[in-house]
Amino acid sequence: MSENKKCPVCGSPVRGRTDKIFCSTKCKSINQYENRQKDEKFYLRVDRQLKINRKLLKRYNKSGFTTIRRSELIAEGFDPRYFTHYWKNTKGDVYLFCYDYGFLSLERNPKNKYLIVQWQAYME
């Protein structure tokens, strides 16, 4: 038994088995609850951004096949790092999707753009 070991939650001495981490079941429960809250916050942040991305793609995709400046979309709150899945066409272009709306990055200097599309049956 190590006399120097302290509980990471409350700082009390940990007594008992050498592999014991917490001083009590209460501290163990508090630690598990806090970790679960962190996981929930991450999930909620990602889910919120995915919904924002989809809303913006839908708003700007009036014709089903729209091109928009990347800077304009990002200024509205779009974050291209968040997407639900991708689709690769026969040319090798990779479209990133937020549920049913997707975008393809078009590198055309000096104006970088996104091509916005809606998911189609042939993409399956």
N, C-alpha and C positions, 0 to 999 in steps of 0.2 A: 504494500500500500504506500502510495506517495503522499506525504504530508503537504507537499508544496503545490499540488494540483488544485486549481481553482475552477469553479463553475463559470462557463463563458457567459451565462445569463446574469447571475447575481453577484458573482465574485466570491461566494462562500467556499470553504474548503470541501473538496470532494473526497468522501470516505467510502471504502468498500473495495470492489474489484479493481485491479490495475487498469482495466480497459474502460472503466466507467467514465463518462464525460460530464454528466450533470449531477448536481447535488441532490436533486429530488425529481419526482415525476412531474411536479408542477413546472419546474424550469425546463424540463424536456418538452413538455407540452407547449410552453411559451415559445420556445425555439422553433418547433414545428409549425406553429401558427404564423410566426413572423416569416418563415421561409415560404409558406404557402401564399401569404400576402404579396411577397415579391414576385412570385410566379404569376399571380393574378394581374398585378400591375403591368407586367411585361405583355401578357396576353391582351389586356385591354388596350394598351398603347398600339400594338401591332394591328389589332382589329379596327381601331379607330382610323389609323392611317390607310388601311386597305379600303375602308368605306369612303374616305375622302378621295382617294385616288379614283375609285370607280365613279363616284359622283362627278368629278371633274372630267373624266374621259367621256362619260355619257353626255354631259352638258356641251362639250365642244365637238362631239361627233354628230353633227346635224345630218350628214348625208350617208353615213355608214362607212365612209372612207375619207377621212379628213386629215390635212396637214396643218400643224400648228408649231409656232416657235417654242422651243424647249423652255426658254427663259420665262415666257408668258405663263406656261402651265406651272412651272415651279414657283413663280411669284404668287400663284393662287393657293399654294399649299401642297402641290403634288410632290411626292417623293418616289423616284423611280426604283429605289432599293426595295420597296415593298410590292410584291406581286404574288398571286396565288399559283400560277402555273405558266408554262410557256408552250409555244407551238413553233415548229421549224418547217418552213416551206421547202419546196423542191430546189430552190436556189441556194438554200442554206441560211436564209434570213431568219433570225430568231425574234419572234413577237412575244413580249411579256404581257400577261393578262392579269387583270384585277377582276376576277369572276368572269363576266361575259364581255368585258371591254378590254382591248389590248392596244399596245403601242409598239412601234418599231422605231429605234433611234436612227435618224438619217443624218450622217455626218457630212454636211455641205457647208464648207467655210464661206464666209464667216458666220453664217446663220445656221446653227444646229437646230434641227426640227425633230418632231415626233410625227409619225404617221399613225393615226388612230383608226382602229377597226373594231367591228363587233364580231363576236364568235359566230362562226357559221358551221353548219352540219358537216361540210366536207373536211373540216379541221380535226375531226375525231379520229 
